[in-house]
Amino acid sequence: MVRRGIKPIERLRGLGAVRDPTRLLKDISTPQLSDAVKSVTGENRAITSLKSVNGLMVAGRAVTAETSSHDWGTSVLAVDAADPGDVIFIRTDGDEMAVWGELTSMAAMNRGIAGAVIYGSCRDLDAIRGLDFPVFSRSHVPCAGEPLAEGSINMAVECDGVTVEPGDFIMGDESGVVAVPWRLIGDVVKEALKIKEKEILIKDAYGRGLTLSEILGLK
């Protein structure tokens, strides 16, 4: 029996914060977002072992799940628990079996889910790379376990020292994956947009013949 926690959207009801960070951060990269989170919290919030499977960018609220690598049934239930625009974020206890693949990706696509982040293994890479559906994982293997459905959904999970809660903002691109606490998204959005603007000004200064060391005041 799967244990269930609070849904991501329920965390945001009545919250005086940014309601649509995905739209505001559509031109922001994970390096810029990580810098912004560090500026606000002192931590970069990058989950460093996660890498893109198919080179697509993802951003949205986290629907979390945690289970054994031998149990892909919890992944199926996580798809059912997610709303359109959510990011499924699954933590497993190892990489020896895949909990995500082509069929779960297609099921998620059909529900309008933004993407999947697997702290564990996925499979069917050839098929996933042909889908317009972002997938990130720690590893990949050809084998899978059973549909046991014995994990938990929408509970806090910890990956690479970063705690991810339901409703946290997840962004992934080819540089990696960053998790922003849902309570701080408003402050982080403002800081990320400032960082983006600063980088634009630096690039403009290159056109005036300045070096990076001169722009940064290093000499």
Long-range contacts (C-beta under 8 A, 24 or more apart in sequence): 1-149, 1-150, 2-74, 2-77, 2-149, 2-150, 2-151, 2-152, 2-153, 3-151, 3-152, 3-153, 3-155, 4-81, 4-152, 4-153, 4-154, 5-64, 5-152, 5-153, 5-154, 5-155, 5-156, 5-166, 6-154, 6-166, 6-167, 7-63, 7-81, 7-83, 7-154, 7-166, 7-167, 8-61, 8-62, 8-63, 8-83, 8-86, 8-154, 8-166, 8-167, 8-182, 9-61, 9-83, 9-167, 10-167, 11-165, 11-166, 11-167, 11-182, 12-61, 12-167, 12-182, 15-182, 15-183, 16-186, 17-182, 17-183, 17-185, 17-186, 18-185, 18-186, 18-189, 21-59, 21-169, 21-180, 21-185, 21-189, 22-59, 22-60, 22-85, 22-114, 22-169, 24-189, 24-193, 25-59, 25-171, 25-189, 25-192, 26-59, 27-196, 28-171, 28-192, 28-193, 28-196, 29-173, 29-175, 30-171, 30-172, 30-173, 30-175, 30-176, 30-177, 30-178, 31-175, 32-192, 32-195, 32-196, 32-199, 33-171, 33-178, 33-180, 33-188, 33-192, 34-178, 35-192, 35-195, 36-188, 36-189, 36-191, 36-192, 36-194, 36-195, 37-178, 37-180, 37-184, 37-188, 39-191, 39-195, 40-184, 40-187, 40-188, 40-191, 41-181, 41-184, 43-162, 44-178, 45-162, 45-178, 45-179, 45-180, 45-181, 46-160, 46-162, 46-176, 46-177, 46-178, 47-119, 47-159, 47-160, 47-162, 47-164, 47-176, 47-177, 47-178, 47-179, 48-160, 48-176, 49-119, 49-138, 49-159, 49-160, 50-117, 50-119, 50-136, 50-137, 50-138, 50-159, 50-160, 50-172, 50-176, 50-177, 51-136, 51-137, 51-138, 51-176, 52-134, 52-135, 52-136, 52-172, 52-173, 52-174, 53-122, 53-125, 53-128, 53-129, 53-135, 53-136, 53-137, 53-140, 54-128, 54-129, 54-131, 54-133, 54-134, 54-135, 55-174, 56-115, 56-132, 56-133, 56-134, 56-135, 57-134, 57-171, 57-172, 57-173, 57-174, 58-87, 58-114, 58-115, 58-117, 58-134, 58-136, 58-170, 58-171, 58-172, 58-173, 59-87, 59-114, 59-169, 59-170, 59-171, 59-172, 60-85, 60-86, 60-87, 60-114, 60-115, 60-169, 60-170, 61-85, 61-86, 61-87, 61-166, 61-167, 61-168, 61-169, 61-170, 61-182, 62-86, 62-87, 62-88, 62-89, 62-164, 62-165, 62-166, 62-167, 62-168, 62-169, 62-170, 62-179, 63-87, 63-88, 63-89, 63-153, 63-154, 63-166, 64-89, 64-90, 64-91, 64-153, 64-154, 64-155, 64-156, 64-157, 64-164, 64-165, 64-166, 65-89, 65-90, 65-91, 65-151, 65-152, 65-153, 65-154, 65-157, 66-90, 66-91, 66-92, 66-151, 66-152, 66-155, 66-157, 67-91, 67-92, 67-93, 67-99, 67-148, 67-150, 67-151, 67-152, 68-92, 68-93, 68-94, 68-145, 68-148, 68-150, 68-151, 69-93, 69-94, 69-95, 69-96, 69-97, 69-98, 69-99, 69-120, 69-121, 69-145, 70-97, 70-145, 70-146, 70-148, 71-99, 71-145, 71-146, 71-147, 71-148, 71-149, 71-150, 71-151, 72-97, 72-98, 72-99, 72-100, 72-101, 72-104, 72-144, 72-145, 72-146, 72-147, 73-146, 73-147, 73-148, 73-149, 73-150, 74-99, 74-148, 74-149, 74-150, 74-151, 74-152, 74-153, 75-99, 75-100, 75-104, 76-104, 76-107, 76-147, 76-149, 77-149, 77-153, 78-153, 79-104, 79-107, 79-108, 79-111, 79-113, 81-153, 81-154, 82-108, 82-111, 82-113, 83-113, 84-111, 84-112, 84-113, 85-112, 85-113, 85-114, 86-113, 86-114, 87-113, 87-114, 87-115, 87-116, 87-117, 87-170, 87-172, 88-113, 88-115, 88-116, 88-117, 89-116, 89-117, 89-119, 89-157, 89-164, 89-170, 89-179, 90-116, 90-117, 90-118, 90-119, 90-120, 91-119, 91-120, 91-157, 91-158, 91-159, 91-164, 92-118, 92-119, 92-120, 92-121, 93-120, 94-120, 95-120, 95-121, 95-138, 95-139, 95-141, 96-121, 96-141, 96-143, 97-121, 97-141, 97-143, 97-144, 97-145, 98-122, 98-123, 98-140, 98-141, 98-142, 98-143, 98-144, 99-144, 99-145, 100-135, 100-137, 101-127, 101-128, 101-144, 102-127, 102-128, 102-131, 105-131, 105-133, 105-135, 106-131, 106-133, 108-133, 109-133, 115-172, 117-170, 117-172, 117-177, 119-157, 119-159, 134-172, 136-172, 136-177
